[in-house]
Structure formats: structure tokens, C-alpha cells
């Protein structure tokens, strides 16, 4: 994968791909993450999770050959969220996604996740998996909106507090496209 490639906002078609970031109607840009984004990614991670990934783990993902790391920038250039997705053979895995608490509820998570998923679909991904806290109804609602279905429960997957994870799966054929083709 090309670390300098720019991912278009999800409302764009293949013909809109280029070397400049694409802006969506919400005045945000989704692009591949770079080392300079790490302080923002770390701050969002620590503000979002009771057991955040270590700084070392977050940094290592930038060098992980199966990882695709994306950030969502607001119009002022500040990073409001990030997503880390993996592509192994034809299977995608949402490793991590977070939106800064001050930017939640604005649709940024959907824009970020759609952009990441659609980029992997273009690379040959045929399905996605993820784990989500059983109590995280907003996230589960978003995932269902995009075409994910609950598969199973992973007992005591999360800590602080201990909680089960819902394993969800989305086949490319069931993904809810926004009426554009890639």
C-alpha cells in the first residue's frame, strides 16, 4: 500500500481520486496517517478508552505492513479522529477507531469508517470483522447501518470495566454504499 496515497472522502467516486485530499460537505479531510499525527492519535486514544493502546503500539501500527491508518482532519487542520484497519489476504479487521470526545455526534466516525472500509474494498477486501463493547450502542448502531451483523460474543474481552465484546461482520455485498461507485 502506498503510504503517501490520499484517501478521498466517501462521497467521491473513483474518478475523483488524486494526490490532493478531498473535502466532504462537512469540511473534513480523511487521509492516511503519518508520524506527525502520533501526538494527536495518542491524545484521542487516551481520551477515548479506559485501557488505551500504548504509545509504542500506536506508533508500531504506522510500520505494520497489514495496517492502514487514517486520520480525519477538521477544516482548521486539527485531527478529530483516527481509524486503524488491517487487510490480511481478503479480510479486513477494524483494529481501532476513535473520535475525540469534543467531536462526537457529528458523523465523523461514519465518514472515517466508510473511507477506510471502501479503501480496503478497492484493495480486494471482501469482508470486515470487528469487536465492540456490548454496552456501546451508538457504535453498534453505526456498524449495523453500514451492513454489519452480530456473529458471536467474546466473553470478558474488555477490561476496566470487564465486559463482553460483540463480534460483528460485514460482507462487501451487504455493505450499505451511499449511492456512489468506487
Secondary structure, 3 states (H helix, E strand, C coil): CCCCCCCCCCCCCHHHCCCCCCECCCCEEEEECCHHHHHHHHHHHHHHCCCCCCHHHHHHHCCCCCEEEEEEEECCCCEEEEEEEEEECCEEEEEEEEECHHHCCCCHHHHHHHHHHHHHHHCCCCEEEEEEECCCHHHHHHHHHHCCEEEEEEEEEECCCCEEEEEEEEEHHHCCCCCCCC
